[in-house]
Amino acid sequence: MTRTPPPEWAPLLEELERRREVALASGGPDRVAREHRYGRSTARERIQKLVDEGTFLEIGTFVTTPTADGSPLAATFVCGLCEIDGRPVAIGAEDFSVEGGGTGVHLARYKGGWGGFIEEFALGYRIPLVVLINGVGGSVILQDAIGYPELQAANPTFPMFDLMEKVPVLAAVLGPTAGSSAARANISHFSVMTRDNGCLFAGGPPVVKQALGLEIDKFALGGADVHARASGLIDNQVADEDEALAALKRALSFLPDNVGSRPAVLDHWEANDQDELLAIVPPNLRRIYDVHAMIDCIVDRESFFEIAPDYGRSLRTGFARIEGHVLGVLASDNRFIAGSLDVPSSLKQVKFVEMCDRFHIPLAYLADVPGFLVGPKAEEAGVLKFGSLALRAIQQAKVPVYTVQVRRSYGLGGVATGNANLLSLRLCWPSAAWGDMPLEGGVEAAFRAELAAVAPEDRAALKKELTKRFEAQTSVWRAIENFAAEEMIDPRDTRRYLARLVRLAYRQPLSGPAS
């Protein structure tokens, strides 16, 4: 039964509801209708689609945006507390229907999106932050409301980078995005962009035309394929808004609430038939195989969630589960540049390893790497510089790294697949081959003069003789006999070993800063 409030409350509550109507109207019916025509939702609509029903507790509802005629207009940014799959999450969303979702520079305090309240809230309560991005960044209209130009060097970035060290930060780019909003997408642990509407850039087509005299379509300039495949700024691309929100939920499900906790362990899981591994992976080093099929066979059924599938494709990265426990998976993909580490795959490894290390997620590296990519283009791109960063990231990781030596491991590229901390170890398949370099290439390099001195028709026979001479000492069994690697296993036992090891890892006390 609803009681009628005392009369003296009536005008106050009426004013509250009037202002609530302004807030809920976003940019007004015309601008909201325009967003819907493009297949885009308003900020609150997106939030309601993502979060558990009835859990969104809005904060800063009655913030307004300046207008030329002084009429009331809703805020450009909507934020608050919610639950996603029963977990508390801080959430913020730019509302493109209100002045393009521009950063609230006119406010005494940002609500979020580039520092501000909701990010400080997530940091203070140590809960994940989700940011739904679709904004122009700065706005001359909002800047005019301040009355003076801001010195950008004086603008703080707190707490964006502090957040990255404490809690999971996930971002979705759901429409045109520029400037600080575009940069915000990359200041995250996981990001996703839609192909139908998502695009981002440091400066949009009008800025490019003014600066360079070049007319270019917004999607050609900064669409999902540009940033998920070429620049690597965005991790995953999906078809539309609904798929993007689903990807956020899936990624979040593998991550803990903060660095002081572990990811949730599922009670129910299903295993795949491990005999399939022998059919998937041929021992012949020259034959390719489906790396995704190998991963899917080893981990819990349908648990692998790939991150950055279109970038640095010679290395696959993603989350999976082994007997319900979250595991970070890296796997060389011999279908692309023979599984070599190039600049994109090296950068991809750095980001993924550092994220897993930050959130106490053990790593399994399914290695089949011939080394760093070679050639003039690779050298110009700085493959050794960026490859060294990949090597450093995995060598410095504090979490266990379980290197599964599937086939090849040569040179510095091989070093970048393992870790020497006390929790890490190496499991080798009988198909494994390793050393400073492949035997044939090593013979070519070491005996170049001898090979050049014989007649061309005798060169192949001499090379074969030299190769045979060194085959015995390059046998991986000699390394196993000398305990240079911890264990040689039947490929079909890989899951069993990883399951035992990961369960053991989850028993370890958390290390590193938890506060």
MONORNOR-V810406 format. One record per residue. N is the residue number from 1. RES is the residue in one small letter. BURIAL is 1 if it has 24 or more other ideal C-beta (glycine too) atoms within 12 Angstrom, else 0. Layout:
n & res & burial
N & RES & BURIAL
N & RES & BURIAL
This chain:
n & res & burial
1 & m & 0
2 & t & 0
3 & r & 0
4 & t & 0
5 & p & 0
6 & p & 0
7 & p & 0
8 & e & 0
9 & w & 0
10 & a & 0
11 & p & 0
12 & l & 0
13 & l & 0
14 & e & 0
15 & e & 0
16 & l & 0
17 & e & 0
18 & r & 0
19 & r & 0
20 & r & 0
21 & e & 0
22 & v & 1
23 & a & 1
24 & l & 1
25 & a & 1
26 & s & 1
27 & g & 1
28 & g & 1
29 & p & 0
30 & d & 0
31 & r & 1
32 & v & 1
33 & a & 0
34 & r & 0
35 & e & 1
36 & h & 0
37 & r & 0
38 & y & 1
39 & g & 0
40 & r & 1
41 & s & 1
42 & t & 1
43 & a & 1
44 & r & 1
45 & e & 1
46 & r & 1
47 & i & 1
48 & q & 1
49 & k & 1
50 & l & 1
51 & v & 1
52 & d & 0
53 & e & 0
54 & g & 0
55 & t & 0
56 & f & 1
57 & l & 0
58 & e & 1
59 & i & 1
60 & g & 1
61 & t & 1
62 & f & 0
63 & v & 1
64 & t & 1
65 & t & 1
66 & p & 1
67 & t & 0
68 & a & 0
69 & d & 0
70 & g & 0
71 & s & 0
72 & p & 0
73 & l & 1
74 & a & 1
75 & a & 1
76 & t & 1
77 & f & 1
78 & v & 1
79 & c & 1
80 & g & 1
81 & l & 1
82 & c & 1
83 & e & 1
84 & i & 1
85 & d & 1
86 & g & 0
87 & r & 1
88 & p & 1
89 & v & 1
90 & a & 1
91 & i & 1
92 & g & 1
93 & a & 1
94 & e & 1
95 & d & 1
96 & f & 1
97 & s & 1
98 & v & 1
99 & e & 1
100 & g & 1
101 & g & 1
102 & g & 1
103 & t & 1
104 & g & 1
105 & v & 1
106 & h & 1
107 & l & 1
108 & a & 0
109 & r & 0
110 & y & 1
111 & k & 1
112 & g & 1
113 & g & 1
114 & w & 1
115 & g & 1
116 & g & 1
117 & f & 1
118 & i & 1
119 & e & 1
120 & e & 1
121 & f & 1
122 & a & 1
123 & l & 1
124 & g & 0
125 & y & 0
126 & r & 1
127 & i & 1
128 & p & 1
129 & l & 1
130 & v & 1
131 & v & 1
132 & l & 1
133 & i & 1
134 & n & 1
135 & g & 1
136 & v & 1
137 & g & 1
138 & g & 1
139 & s & 1
140 & v & 0
141 & i & 0
142 & l & 1
143 & q & 0
144 & d & 0
145 & a & 1
146 & i & 0
147 & g & 0
148 & y & 0
149 & p & 0
150 & e & 0
151 & l & 0
152 & q & 0
153 & a & 0
154 & a & 0
155 & n & 0
156 & p & 0
157 & t & 0
158 & f & 0
159 & p & 1
160 & m & 1
161 & f & 0
162 & d & 1
163 & l & 1
164 & m & 1
165 & e & 1
166 & k & 1
167 & v & 1
168 & p & 1
169 & v & 1
170 & l & 1
171 & a & 1
172 & a & 1
173 & v & 1
174 & l & 1
175 & g & 1
176 & p & 1
177 & t & 1
178 & a & 1
179 & g & 1
180 & s & 1
181 & s & 1
182 & a & 1
183 & a & 1
184 & r & 1
185 & a & 1
186 & n & 1
187 & i & 1
188 & s & 1
189 & h & 1
190 & f & 1
191 & s & 1
192 & v & 1
193 & m & 1
194 & t & 1
195 & r & 1
196 & d & 1
197 & n & 1
198 & g & 1
199 & c & 1
200 & l & 1
201 & f & 1
202 & a & 0
203 & g & 1
204 & g & 1
205 & p & 0
206 & p & 0
207 & v & 0
208 & v & 0
209 & k & 0
210 & q & 0
211 & a & 0
212 & l & 0
213 & g & 0
214 & l & 0
215 & e & 0
216 & i & 0
217 & d & 0
218 & k & 1
219 & f & 1
220 & a & 0
221 & l & 1
222 & g & 1
223 & g & 1
224 & a & 1
225 & d & 1
226 & v & 1
227 & h & 1
228 & a & 1
229 & r & 1
230 & a & 0
231 & s & 1
232 & g & 1
233 & l & 1
234 & i & 1
235 & d & 1
236 & n & 1
237 & q & 1
238 & v & 1
239 & a & 0
240 & d & 1
241 & e & 1
242 & d & 1
243 & e & 1
244 & a & 1
245 & l & 1
246 & a & 1
247 & a & 1
248 & l & 1
249 & k & 1
250 & r & 1
251 & a & 1
252 & l & 1
253 & s & 1
254 & f & 1
255 & l & 1
256 & p & 1
257 & d & 1
258 & n & 1
259 & v & 1
260 & g & 0
261 & s & 1
262 & r & 1
263 & p & 1
264 & a & 0
265 & v & 1
266 & l & 0
267 & d & 0
268 & h & 0
269 & w & 0
270 & e & 0
271 & a & 1
272 & n & 1
273 & d & 0
274 & q & 1
275 & d & 0
276 & e & 0
277 & l & 1
278 & l & 0
279 & a & 0
280 & i & 1
281 & v & 1
282 & p & 0
283 & p & 0
284 & n & 0
285 & l & 1
286 & r & 0
287 & r & 0
288 & i & 0
289 & y & 1
290 & d & 0
291 & v & 1
292 & h & 1
293 & a & 1
294 & m & 1
295 & i & 1
296 & d & 1
297 & c & 1
298 & i & 1
299 & v & 1
300 & d & 1
301 & r & 0
302 & e & 0
303 & s & 1
304 & f & 1
305 & f & 1
306 & e & 1
307 & i & 1
308 & a & 1
309 & p & 1
310 & d & 1
311 & y & 1
312 & g & 1
313 & r & 1
314 & s & 1
315 & l & 1
316 & r & 1
317 & t & 1
318 & g & 1
319 & f & 1
320 & a & 1
321 & r & 1
322 & i & 1
323 & e & 1
324 & g & 1
325 & h & 1
326 & v & 1
327 & l & 1
328 & g & 1
329 & v & 1
330 & l & 1
331 & a & 1
332 & s & 1
333 & d & 1
334 & n & 1
335 & r & 0
336 & f & 1
337 & i & 1
338 & a & 1
339 & g & 1
340 & s & 1
341 & l & 1
342 & d & 1
343 & v & 1
344 & p & 1
345 & s & 1
346 & s & 1
347 & l & 1
348 & k & 1
349 & q & 1
350 & v & 1
351 & k & 1
352 & f & 1
353 & v & 1
354 & e & 1
355 & m & 1
356 & c & 1
357 & d & 1
358 & r & 1
359 & f & 1
360 & h & 1
361 & i & 1
362 & p & 1
363 & l & 1
364 & a & 1
365 & y & 1
366 & l & 1
367 & a & 1
368 & d & 1
369 & v & 1
370 & p & 1
371 & g & 1
372 & f & 1
373 & l & 1
374 & v & 1
375 & g & 0
376 & p & 0
377 & k & 0
378 & a & 1
379 & e & 0
380 & e & 0
381 & a & 0
382 & g & 0
383 & v & 1
384 & l & 1
385 & k & 0
386 & f & 1
387 & g & 1
388 & s & 1
389 & l & 1
390 & a & 1
391 & l & 1
392 & r & 0
393 & a & 1
394 & i & 1
395 & q & 1
396 & q & 0
397 & a & 1
398 & k & 1
399 & v & 1
400 & p & 1
401 & v & 1
402 & y & 1
403 & t & 1
404 & v & 1
405 & q & 1
406 & v & 1
407 & r & 1
408 & r & 1
409 & s & 1
410 & y & 1
411 & g & 1
412 & l & 1
413 & g & 1
414 & g & 1
415 & v & 1
416 & a & 1
417 & t & 1
418 & g & 1
419 & n & 1
420 & a & 0
421 & n & 0
422 & l & 0
423 & l & 1
424 & s & 1
425 & l & 1
426 & r & 1
427 & l & 1
428 & c & 1
429 & w & 1
430 & p & 0
431 & s & 1
432 & a & 1
433 & a & 1
434 & w & 1
435 & g & 1
436 & d & 0
437 & m & 1
438 & p & 1
439 & l & 1
440 & e & 1
441 & g & 0
442 & g & 1
443 & v & 1
444 & e & 0
445 & a & 0
446 & a & 0
447 & f & 1
448 & r & 0
449 & a & 0
450 & e & 0
451 & l & 1
452 & a & 0
453 & a & 0
454 & v & 0
455 & a & 0
456 & p & 0
457 & e & 0
458 & d & 0
459 & r & 0
460 & a & 0
461 & a & 0
462 & l & 1
463 & k & 1
464 & k & 0
465 & e & 0
466 & l & 1
467 & t & 1
468 & k & 0
469 & r & 0
470 & f & 1
471 & e & 0
472 & a & 0
473 & q & 0
474 & t & 1
475 & s & 0
476 & v & 1
477 & w & 0
478 & r & 0
479 & a & 0
480 & i & 0
481 & e & 0
482 & n & 0
483 & f & 0
484 & a & 0
485 & a & 1
486 & e & 0
487 & e & 1
488 & m & 1
489 & i & 1
490 & d & 0
491 & p & 1
492 & r & 0
493 & d & 0
494 & t & 1
495 & r & 1
496 & r & 0
497 & y & 1
498 & l & 1
499 & a & 1
500 & r & 1
501 & l & 1
502 & v & 1
503 & r & 0
504 & l & 0
505 & a & 1
506 & y & 1
507 & r & 0
508 & q & 0
509 & p & 0
510 & l & 0
511 & s & 0
512 & g & 0
513 & p & 0
514 & a & 0
515 & s & 0
